[in-house]
C-alpha cells in the first residue's frame, strides 16, 4: 500500500504545480480619445480597451463614479482582442465651468472566468483652453516607500499638499480612486478648502482590503481639483498599493490562545462527563434469574 501511494502523490503534485505556474491573468490596456465641443458644451470620450492577458474578461462596464453613470463596454473580451465604446457628457454633468484642466475618474469593471468581480481604475483627462501651471505638490506620509503602500490590514495614511504658487488656491473636490476591491475613506476633505500661497493642507486616507488578492498590486490616485484665479486645476497623486498577507497583533494571538484553551477545557470536561454517565448507566453483562 505504501509503495502505491508514494508515486501517486508525486504524479498528483507534478500535475498541480504547472497549473499554479501557468495561472491565467487579465490585463486591460486602455486608449482614450477626448474631444471638447465648445459649441455644444459637451465632452465626447472614445475608448479602446485591449485585453493583453491570457484569460477572457467578461461583463465589462465603463463606470464613472463621480457622475453616477455606467455603460456596457462589451459582453466579453478574449485574450489579445479589444473592444471600443464611446460616451458623451455635458459640461454641467462634469462640473466644467472654467477653462483649465479636469480629471474624470473611471472604473472598468469586469468578471474573470470564475465570475469573480474585478475592476481597473483609470483617469480621463480633459483640457479646456488655457491651463494653469502646477499648483500643488504632494507627499504621502505613513507609507512603505516612495508612493508605495504595503497593505496587510486596515491602515491610515496621509497626503500632505503644499501650494507652490504665489496665489491662494481653492480646493473644490477630493477623490480617492482605487479598484473596487479596496475601500477608502477620506477625512480632512471638507470642501471648499482655501489654501494660502506656500502653505500646506493634510488629507487623511483610511484604506482596507475588501476583496483584493494577496500579493497583487494596484495603482490608486488621490485627485485634487479646484480653482486658482479664473482657471480650473486638476492634479493627481499616484499611490501603488501592494496587498500583503494579513498580519495579526500580539493581543489577537493571546485572545485566540485563551479562546482555544477555553474550548479545549470544555471539550475535555464534556468527554469526562459523558464517560462518567456511561459508567453510571452501564447495563450488567449477565442477569441471574430467581429459581
Secondary structure, 3 states (H helix, E strand, C coil): CHHHHHHHHHHHHHHHHHHHHCCCCCCEEEEEEEEEECCCCEEEEEEEEEECCCCCEEEEEEEECCCCEEEEEEEEECCCCEEEEEEEEEHHHHCCCCEEEEEEEEEEEEECCCCCEEEEEEEEEEEECCCCCCCEEEEEECCCECCEEEECCCEEEEEEEEECCCCCEEEEEEEEECCCCEEEEEECCCCCEEECCCCEEEEEEEEEECCCCCCCEEEEEEEEEEEECCEEEEEEEEEEEEECCCCCCHHHHHHHHHHHHHHHHHHHHHHHHHHHHHHHCCCCCCCCCCC
